[in-house]
Amino acid sequence: MSKYSDQFKLKVVKEYLEDSLGYKLLAQKYEIPSKSIIERWVNSYKAFGKKGLSKKRSKEVYSVQFKLDVLNFMKQTGASYQDTAIEFKMNNRSLIASWKKTFLNEGIVGLESKPKGRPHMSGKRKANPSKQEKSMSREEQLERENELLRLEIAYLKKLKAFQENPSAYLEKHKQR
């Protein structure tokens, strides 16, 4: 949810356009932290009308070529982020700033679309225990089997003791 409603933005913009109050006085009147916010609203309203004041609900995907065209236009003309956004009928100047930063850090590769969400599971499965046993020597296999049998016997002893007298068993093994 945005900090300011569309109706509030429209009210401030219309007051700026109709009255003689400047950006700074309007910012003070409505307790807006910076006059640049109102400037941005007015520019967006002049360029796009009411639609310029509302946040887009769906994400628009731009091609790498479009991003390069926008950055190239900005570089050649020396236009600001706001002017460039208006020229290319975009309502988000910070998106252009993000593209520029990414382009400077990563190059064209950084402007390409990245897959969203969790990656797919690979087709590879974990190694089966049978394959693992085959790689062990006969002696290692026997040692492993002995260890498993010892664990099974210990488990069965504890189970039998618990079944015979559960309260005594729980008292004996009570955690501190």
N, C-alpha and C positions, 0 to 999 in steps of 0.2 A: 504494500500500500504506500502511495506517495505521501509526502509530508503535507503538501497543499492540495486541496481539491481543485477540480477543473473550474468549478463555479467561482472559487476564491481567486484563482488566477485570472479568469475573465473579468472579474470585478476590478482587480488592480490594474489590468491592462486598459480597460475602458476608462477608468479614472485618470490614468496617465494621458490617454489620447484626448479626452474631453476637457480636463482641467489643466491648470497651469503648474501643477506640482511636478517636480522633477523626480528622477529615480531615487535620489538620496532621501528626499522628504517622504516619499511613499514608503521607502524601506523603514524609515523611522516610525511612521504612522502605524504600519501594520506589523512592526517588530520583526522584519525580515532581516537576517544577518548581513546581507550584502546587496548593494544596488545592482550588481551584475546579474543577479537572479532575475530581477524585474526587467533588465535590459534584454536578457535572453527570451523571456516570455513575450515581450513586445515584438522583438524581431521574428519570433516564431509565429506570432499572431498575424503580423503583417504579411509574412510569406505564405502561410498555410491556412489562415483563418482559425476557427475554433478547434479544428483538428490538430493544429500545431501546439495547443496547450495540453492536450491529453496524452497520457502515456500509451504506447502501443502495447496491446495485450499479447500479440504473437511475435515471435522472433523471426526477423527476416534474414534470410541467408544471402550473402553477397558473394559473387564470384571473385576469384583472385584478380582477374583482369579489371573488374570494376574497382576494386580496392586500389590497384595500381594507377588507374586513371584518376581517381580522386586524389591520391597522394601526388601524382605528377602535376595535376592542375594546381594544387596548392603550392607546390614548389615553384612552378613557372610564373604564377601570377602574384605570389606572395600574399594570397588571401588568408584571412583568419579561419579558424575552425568553423565558426558560425557562418561566415560567408560561403565557405566551401559546402557546408551542409545544406544551405539554402539553394545553392547552385545545382546540387545533385538531388534536390527534393528529399533530403533526409532530415529527420527531426532530432537527431542525436549527435551533437558535435563531439561528445566525449568518445564516441565510437571511432571517429576519425583519429583522434589523439591516440587511442589505443592501437589502431592500425599502424600509425607512424612509429610508435615506440617499438612495436613488434617487428616492423620492417627493419628498423635500425639495428635491433639486437639479433634477429634471426634471418633476415633477408626474405626473399620471396617464399621460401619454405614455411616461414612462420605465418604467412597470410592464408595458407591453405586451410580448408576446413578440417577439423580434427574430429575423430569419431567420439560420440558422446556415450556416456554410461559405462557399464562394466564390460570388460572384454569377454568374448566367447571362450568357453572351455576348449582347450585343445583336444584333439582326437587321441592324444597319447594317454594311456592309462598307467597307473603305477605298476611296477614290476610285480608279477604274481609270486607268491611265496614258493610255489613249486619250482620256479626258475631259480629262485634264490637257493633253495636246497640243493639243486643240481650242481651249483657252483661250489658248494661246500664239499670238503672231503668226507669220506665215510666216518672218520673219527669225530669230526665236528658235528655231523648229523646225529651221531649217537650221544654226544655230550648235550646237544640241544634237546633231544628226546628225554634224556635223564632229568634235565632241569625242569622240563614241563611236567614230568611225572611227579617230581618232588613237590612242585607247586600245587598240583592237583591233590596230592595226599594231604598237604598242610591245610588246604581249603576244606577238604572233606572232614578233617579232624575238628576244625573250628565250627563247621556247620553242625556236626554231631553234638558238640559241647553246648552249642546254643540251643539246639532242639531239646536237650535233656533238661536244662535249667536256664531259661533266658535271663531271668533277673540277676542270677549270680554271674553269668557271663558278662552282662552289660556293666555290672558293678566293677568287675575285675578290669575290664577294658575301657572304663570311663575316661574320657579325655579331661585333662586338668585345665 
